[in-house]
Amino acid sequence: MKNLHEINKEQIGFDILNPPHKDKLIEMDKCVICGCETIYPKNMHIDYRYNYVEGAGQLCIECSKKI
């Protein structure tokens, strides 16, 4: 019987726990107030984000509601 890693490797071409591009995974921006991960990648321009405060940084949805 095949384990999950072998099945993933056959179906998608690599082991899901050791992807060939793991060092190039997209880093997400964090909320400047609570520190949680937001839905925006760090490399996304601020003009295309909601809840970004110039001079402060990115806010998560919950913290932006509090302000």
Residue pairs with C-beta under 8 A, 6 or more apart in sequence:
2 10
4 16
5 15
5 16
5 17
8 14
8 15
8 16
9 15
14 20
19 25
26 41
26 42
26 43
27 41
27 42
27 43
28 37
28 38
28 39
28 40
28 41
28 42
29 37
29 38
29 40
29 41
29 42
29 44
29 57
29 58
30 36
30 37
30 38
30 58
31 37
31 38
31 58
31 59
31 60
31 63
32 53
32 56
32 57
32 58
32 59
33 59
33 60
33 63
34 60
34 62
34 63
36 60
36 62
38 51
38 58
38 59
38 60
40 49
40 52
40 58
46 52
46 54
49 58
50 64
51 58
51 59
51 60
51 61
51 63
51 64
52 58
52 59
53 59
59 67
